[in-house]
Amino acid sequence: MSNYNVSTVASTDRVRQNNHLGAPKFMVALAVIACVLTMLSGCGAFSIIGTWKNNGPDNWSSTHSTTVTFTEDNCNVYSPKDAYTLTKNADGTYDLEVDGRSGGGTFLKVTVKDNDHIVLSNRATSMNLERIK
């Protein structure tokens, strides 16, 4: 009977040793998975928030500014505090609805060239914008 207890104790010690050796590998694997998921969560995400410089001759802003700034709450496409809504379309473009004193209820198309270059367009004209902040 004592042999049984000795083998059980030895077996339990081996399991503890194996678990102890596997724990660091398991934690490293979890850390790697967490990093990958964090990186993938932002893949393909576009944010219009920032300051954009007009690179072309066209400008329909009432302030005739060469820059357009988007914050979380508003933008200055037509007036200093226009409200806006940005909606992604199935084709990868975005619809930008701007509600302001000067441009109430205007819809613009946003074409994303890359995260730092976009084109805002309406029926008559377009603005090529480059992110500067």
Secondary structure, DSSP 4 states (H G I P E B T S, - for coil): -HHHHHHHHHHHHHHHHHHHHHHHHHHHHHHHHHHHHHHHHTTT-----EEEEE-SS----TT--SEEEE-SSEE-SSSTTEEEEEEE-TTS-EEEEEE-TTTTTEEEEEEEEETTEEEEE-SS-EEEEEE--
